[in-house]
Structure formats: C-alpha cells, structure tokens
C-alpha cells in the first residue's frame, strides 16, 4: 500500500513499518529533500535511486546517515568490509569490517621506553641541560 | 505448521534443556553464566589466531548443517516466510561474513606500530588489540538469525565470549539458536538465554564488557540506561526512518501482482519474486537502455523506508495506482509523465494481462 502526502503527525511517519506500506513525500529541488532529511533524526540508512552525479554528490555530502546504498536498498549490510551502524538516534558504534573487530577489542596502546631518551634528561635536580632541552622543544 | 523431523527433534531437546533451566531463578542464572564466562576468559587468556579461526569454522559448519532447520523455524515464527528470503538475508550474510572474518583475521589481530613522540625516539610505540571479555548481544525479531550470529561471529573473531538474548517474538528460532550454539560451544564460551522482557531487562543490566543491541530506539535507550549502571560500553543498532530519494527523471512504475498466491513472505516486505520475474521478462526488451530493477520490492526489505520522490514523478505514481498495489520496475520517465515510456510500457503490460 502506498501512502501519499504522509505527514509527521501520522504514526506511519513516526514508527518503523513492518508491513507492505510505503509512505511517500515529495520534493521539487534536491535541496528540499536534503532539508527534509536534516530536519529529522539521522537515519540508519539512506537510499538514493538515480545516476546523476550532481544531486547524488550533494545528498552524500550534505546528509548524515549510518550508511548509504545507491540504486538498491539494504545491501550495504551485505558488504563485509563496510562498517554497519547508525548515527544519532539511529544508533552508535558499528560492526562488520575491521570496525567490527575493533568494536569488540580494546585498543591497548603500549609504549616501550628505549635505553636512551630525552625524558631521562628531564629529571630533578633540574639545571642547564633541562633548560636547553626545554628551549629546544618550545621554540 | 509442517516442520522437518530434525527441527522437531532439536526443539524437543531444547525444551527439555529449557525446562531444566527454568526450575532455577532465570535472573540469577544469567549472572551465573556471566561469571562462568568471565572466569573462563581470565583462565584461558586471549585465544590464538588458529583458535579463533577454528571457532569460526565450527560456527559456520553448525549453521550450514542446520540451514533447513533455520528456514523452517523462521517460517514457523513468521507464520509464513520464504525460505529463499531466509537463506539470503539470514544465512548467506552470516556465512559470507564469517568467511570475511576468517580471511582477514591475521591482519586484524596484528599489533599496529604508531609514531613515537620526538623526545622518546629510541623507544617504540604500538597498539595491541585485546579481546574485551564477555559480550552481551541482544537480537531483534526481524532478521533473528543474522542479527544474532553476525555479532557473535565478530565477537568470537575478536577473541571474546558471548551471551545472546534473542527476541521473545521468535520463540522457535530462539530455541534453535540455543540448541545449535549449545551443541557447538561450551556454555562458558557462548550461551543463549531466552525469555520475555523481564529477562531482557535483567540481561541488559548485567556487567558485560560490551553490549551490542539491535532494536528500536526506545528500547535502545533503556538498554543504554541499564548499561550505564556498570559503565558498560554499548553499540546500538536502532530504528528510525530511512529516506529513499528518487532522483528527478526516475519513476517507480507500479504493477499489479501477477498472482494472488504471492502473499507477503514476511512482515517488513511484500511479496513476489514471481511478479518481478514476470515483469522483468516482459519489459526488459522494451525498456532498454534504462535498467530494470525490482526497486520497490527491495525498498520494502527495509522497514524504515520512506520514499522521497521528485514531485514530477508523483503524477506517474498516482496514475498507475489504479492498476496496482505492488512492486515492480524502475524506468526512466520522460519530462512529460503522461507520455513517458515508463507509463506506456506499464499500460502495455497491464493491458496484456
């Protein structure tokens, strides 16, 4: 079923629809569509049907969504190497791709100090050496 | 509902397991599983590359061995769901995802060297990617297998243990997942807990090392609130509206379903592969070069879809509403919608029926 002229007050525009119902809204210029999207919570996915580079580029640059699929829907999910996730009210964080591996890992930074290092020279009692090193670092 | 014998066997097996569990307090039971997993994690340390790959292979084999069972239980839970839909969305995506992780795991696990700050030039700096520990996974009902198992595969690849809470709205699928993962992994590595919203609330309040939740924004908010008590980091895959922008000059031509038998294979999308084949075959010779895509059908795979059409297109949409309710093909429209090739083709196809 197609719902034309759907407005924000309608439940169909507020909740996820798990049935064969599609609300439709219209635009005259692509900027109108972009403004419409940006006036609402950031979507989990945005889909663009068309082959025009100009409008497409504008939509990609000016809207923020979890993912984008062009000329199809949902299939960004099937791209193993792309992070899948939302932004804003559509979620946070991502899995799939290396982003998924890192979501479930702790990135532990390790520093192994070498035998020779400037910090050994920056110890009390401070003197001329410390002043010279600081002078070098804070040029 | 007809089920293959294998499913009935696993389900009845699962029922006996579940009844054994339900005699104890289910919420204490959750904490027991978490404690057992954490103890095992600390005891065994991070799994090696080959250990993780072996676990991924085990998971892959377990899924493939139960492909028919998965298709059957989803069909049972949904009332009716195309086994092809299940195979494509719930099985293929996980299998390919596991293969991807298996292939890239060595690279993912390798520590990365980082730039050493100038005063420390003789030292070295790197990042090690450590497993977090125990991951809590909350899966929804719409793609109940892939949205549970893809996070699980990722958690395993990163060397973690995991507890999964599938949706209470897909009981047959949840039982199959519990039986399958119970046969494949020890409870202190992977555990499935089933139950209603109360169990779900208790689950999301557990002191996991990370929680991944897929579901609605309101429930996501509750999960994050519960997780904040223990400062558990969350990954939230939530709902909302997903806009579908149709570029000017493109029309969605709608055609009537070819067969009354083509009912909706699942909530969340309408029917009808036969229809698509029918109109693709009929129209592909006439509608060239514009490519023909089953665009509406695929749009409706996403329950969050809202179509945003150029207003010049709406005339076509409205014009063809008389004939049609359901999906079909995309075609390029001329500047005059009434005379567009898409409209003419649609009319031709419909008159032939």
Interface residues (C-beta under 8 A of the other chain):
Chain A: X1 X2 X4 X6 X13 X16 X17 X18 X19 X20 X22 X23 X24 X25 X26 X27 X28 X30 X33 X36 X37 X40 X41 X42 X43 X44 X45 X46 X47 X48 X49 X50 X51 X52 X55 X56 X59 X65 X71 X72 X73 X74 X75 X77 X78 X80 X81 X84 X85 X86 X89 X90 X91 X92 X93 X94 X95 X96 X98 X100 X101 X102 X103 X104 X105 X106 X107 X108 X109 X110 X111 X112 X113 X114 X115 X116 X117 X118 X119 X122 X133 X137
Chain B: X93 X96 X97 X100 X101 X104 X105 X108 X111 X114 X118 X119 X120 X121 X122 X123 X124 X125 X126 X127 X128 X129 X130 X131 X132 X135 X142 X150 X151 X154 X155 X157 X158 X159 X160 X210 X212 X216 X217 X220 X234 X235 X236 X237 X238 X239 X240 X241 X242 X243 X244 X245 X246 X247 X248 X249 X250 X254 X264 X267 X268 X269 X270 X271 X293 X295 X296 X298 X299 X300 X301 X302 X303 X304 X305 X306 X307 X308 X309 X310 X311 X313 X314 X317 X318 X321 X325 X326 X330
